[in-house]
Structures are given as C-alpha cells and as structure tokens.
Amino acid sequence: MLKLIEDMDVIPAQYWKKLTNTDDIWEARIQFGGNIFRILGFENKGQFVVLTNGFAKKTLKTPKREIELAEQRKKIYLEESE
C-alpha cells in the first residue's frame, strides 16, 4: 500500500479517500489477511503525502480520536515546516 502511494501520480479512491468533516485528512485502506487497517495522513501542497498515524479498524466509522490525532500532527508538521 505504501509503495502504491509513493509510486502513483493519482491514487485510486478505493485505497485513498478524503474523510468528510476533517481538516483535509485522507485515509489509506489496507486489508491484510482477515484484518483491516487504516493509515491517516494529508497531502502536502499536492507534492507528497505525509502519513500521521495508523490503526486496526474494528468499527464501520473511523474513530474520532484517530482523526483528531491526525489533525493535531498535521498542524504541528505545517507549523514546523514554515
């Protein structure tokens, strides 16, 4: 999955989806064996992807605390890169 994100100019929506009602946070979907994982991140000026956190998905809805963590890390990253 990470290789796909790295190599493709446009990542298919089935793998990389923008989460609604977030500060431009995106979700990578990974299924491995019987487990489902998610990696959250954001696109930095359309040039590259910054991955913020990952977790095993156990519910239909992405946990709010995981989204908040991604948004917090995005804010810190952008502040430090100025």
C-alpha positions in Angstrom: 0.0 0.0 0.0 2.7 2.5 0.9 4.5 1.7 -2.3 1.3 2.4 -4.2 1.0 5.8 -2.5 4.7 6.5 -3.3 4.7 5.5 -6.9 1.3 6.6 -8.4 0.5 10.1 -9.5 -3.2 9.5 -8.8 -4.1 7.0 -6.1 -7.3 5.1 -6.8 -10.2 6.1 -4.5 -10.6 2.5 -3.2 -7.3 2.9 -1.5 -7.0 6.7 -0.6 -10.2 8.5 0.4 -10.7 12.0 1.8 -12.5 11.9 5.1 -15.5 14.2 5.4 -15.7 16.9 8.1 -12.0 16.9 8.7 -9.1 19.3 8.1 -8.3 17.7 4.8 -7.4 14.3 6.3 -7.2 11.3 4.0 -7.5 7.6 4.8 -5.5 4.7 3.2 -7.4 1.4 3.4 -5.4 -1.8 3.8 -6.7 -5.3 4.2 -4.2 -8.0 5.2 -5.5 -11.5 5.9 -8.6 -11.1 8.0 -7.6 -7.7 9.4 -8.5 -4.2 8.2 -6.0 -1.4 8.8 -6.2 2.3 8.2 -3.4 4.9 7.8 -4.4 8.6 8.1 -2.5 11.4 6.5 -2.6 14.5 4.3 -1.4 15.8 1.1 1.3 18.5 1.4 0.7 21.1 -1.4 -0.2 18.3 -3.8 3.5 17.3 -3.9 3.7 14.4 -1.5 1.7 12.5 1.2 2.5 12.9 5.0 1.3 9.8 7.0 0.3 10.7 10.5 -1.0 7.6 12.2 -2.3 4.1 11.7 -4.7 1.7 13.5 -6.6 -1.5 13.1 -10.2 -0.7 12.1 -12.8 -2.5 14.2 -15.9 -0.4 13.6 -17.6 1.0 10.5 -16.8 4.6 11.4 -13.2 5.9 11.7 -12.6 6.7 15.4 -12.8 10.4 16.2 -9.7 10.2 18.4 -7.7 8.9 15.4 -8.9 11.8 13.2 -8.1 14.3 15.9 -4.6 12.8 16.3 -4.1 13.1 12.5 -5.3 16.7 12.5 -3.1 17.6 15.5 0.0 16.1 13.8 -0.8 17.9 10.6 -1.0 21.2 12.4 2.4 20.5 14.1 4.0 19.5 10.8 2.8 22.6 9.0 3.9 24.9 11.8 7.4 23.4 11.9 7.8 23.4 8.2 7.2 27.2 7.8 
